[in-house]
């Protein structure tokens, strides 16, 4: 699916009274998800437990 097709599909699923800001927010969220999926596919993520240790500062 092309970028344009993804945008049109996302906009078409929104309510008829959606504001421009809501549409932009939805598109931004979808872009961030797309970026994250690419990072995960490339193995750039970290395991949940390791992330939680880093977040909480648990260096044990």
ROFI-851850 format. One record per residue (C-alpha): x, y, z; residue number from 1; residue in three letters. Coordinates in steps of 0.1 Angstrom, whole numbers, padded with zeros to 4 digits. Layout:
BEGIN
xx; yy; zz; nr; rest
X; Y; Z; NUM; ala
...
This chain:
BEGIN
xx; yy; zz; nr; rest
0000; 0000; 0000; 1; unk
0014; 0034; -0009; 2; unk
0017; 0063; 0015; 3; unk
-0012; 0081; -0001; 4; unk
-0034; 0050; 0001; 5; unk
-0025; 0046; 0038; 6; unk
-0034; 0082; 0045; 7; unk
-0067; 0079; 0026; 8; unk
-0077; 0047; 0044; 9; unk
-0069; 0063; 0078; 10; unk
-0089; 0094; 0070; 11; unk
-0119; 0074; 0057; 12; unk
-0122; 0055; 0090; 13; unk
-0125; 0087; 0110; 14; unk
-0159; 0102; 0120; 15; unk
-0174; 0127; 0095; 16; unk
-0171; 0155; 0121; 17; unk
-0134; 0149; 0128; 18; unk
-0114; 0181; 0130; 19; unk
-0082; 0188; 0110; 20; unk
-0063; 0185; 0142; 21; unk
-0077; 0151; 0149; 22; unk
-0068; 0139; 0114; 23; unk
-0033; 0152; 0118; 24; unk
-0030; 0136; 0152; 25; unk
-0041; 0102; 0138; 26; unk
-0017; 0105; 0108; 27; unk
0012; 0114; 0132; 28; unk
0004; 0084; 0154; 29; unk
0003; 0061; 0124; 30; unk
0037; 0074; 0113; 31; unk
0052; 0069; 0147; 32; unk
0039; 0033; 0147; 33; unk
0053; 0027; 0113; 34; unk
0087; 0040; 0125; 35; unk
0086; 0018; 0156; 36; unk
0077; -0013; 0135; 37; unk
0107; -0006; 0112; 38; unk
0130; -0003; 0143; 39; unk
0116; -0036; 0157; 40; unk
0121; -0053; 0124; 41; unk
0157; -0042; 0123; 42; unk
0163; -0055; 0159; 43; unk
0168; -0020; 0173; 44; unk
0145; -0025; 0203; 45; unk
0153; -0038; 0237; 46; unk
0136; -0065; 0258; 47; unk
0109; -0053; 0282; 48; unk
0127; -0065; 0313; 49; unk
0159; -0046; 0303; 50; unk
0139; -0015; 0296; 51; unk
0122; -0016; 0329; 52; unk
0155; -0021; 0347; 53; unk
0169; 0009; 0329; 54; unk
0138; 0030; 0335; 55; unk
0138; 0022; 0372; 56; unk
0175; 0025; 0376; 57; unk
0178; -0011; 0388; 58; unk
0215; -0020; 0379; 59; unk
0215; -0053; 0397; 60; unk
